[in-house]
Amino acid sequence: ICERQGVPVLADCAYIGAGPWVTTPRRRPPRGELSPTQRTVNRALSQARAAVERGPARLKRWRIFRKARCSPNRMTSIAAAVLTLERQR
């Protein structure tokens, strides 16, 4: 869907080779080093992804998401309630 809509996707090293529309960091070549430009690009990519990674990390602190044994349909309303509580914090 992202490819068809032209939406860029930022991903970590686990998604290398996922497709041309997925932007991943450059890996260090064997017995080599990255150029300063490549390191700068990797750092910028990590900074852009950090804000997105913090969202799920904050939700994982809530025990209900770690030990939930209910229907996924109910989890939507539970997630909405937790997000409301997080905003009030």
N, C-alpha and C positions, 0 to 999 in steps of 0.2 A: 504494500500500500504506500509506504514512504517513497519507494522508488518511482511509482507511477505519479505521485503528487509532487515529486521533486523536493521532498523534505530531506535535508541531510541528517544522517544518523551518526552520533558520536559514540564510540564504543571503546572498550578496553582491549588488551592484547588477546583475550580469549576469542575475539571475533575476527581475527586476521583471516582474510580470505573469504569473508562472508559476502562480499560483493563490492562493486565499484562505488556504490552510494554510501557505504559504511566507512567512516573515517576512523582509523585506528592509529595508535602510536607506532613509531618506527622502532623496530628491534635493533639491538646492538649486533653488528655482524660478528661471526665467530672470530675471536682473537683480534678484534678491532674496536674502534670507538665511534660514536656518533659525532657528526659535525656539530659545531655550535648552533647552526641554523636548525638542524634536526632536533637538538635538545630543547631549543626554544619552542619549536612547534609542539613537541611532546608535553612541555610544561604548560603551554596555553591550552592544549586539549584536556589535560588533567584538571586545570582550574575551571574550565567550562563544565566538566562532568561532575566536579565536586559538589556543586549545589544540588544536582539531581540525586547524587548518591546519599546526601544527608537526609533527604525525605524518607526513603525506606528505612534508613538506620534509626531515625527517630521513632517511626512506627513500630519497629521490632522491639523497642524497649518496653512496649506495652505487652504484658504477659498474655493477654487474651489472643494476640496474634501468634504467639509461639505455641500455645496449648489449645488452640481452638479445635473443637470436635463437632462443629455444627455445620449446617448447610452453607455452601458458598453464597447463596442468595442472602442469608442473614448477615454474612460478613460485610456486605456492602453497607447496610445500615449501621453496623457496629463501627466500621471505618469512618463513616460520616460523623458519628458521635465522638469518636476519638479525635478526629481532626478539629471538631468544634472545641473540645476540651484543650487541645494543644494551642489553638489560637487564643484562648482565654488566659493561658499561662503567662 
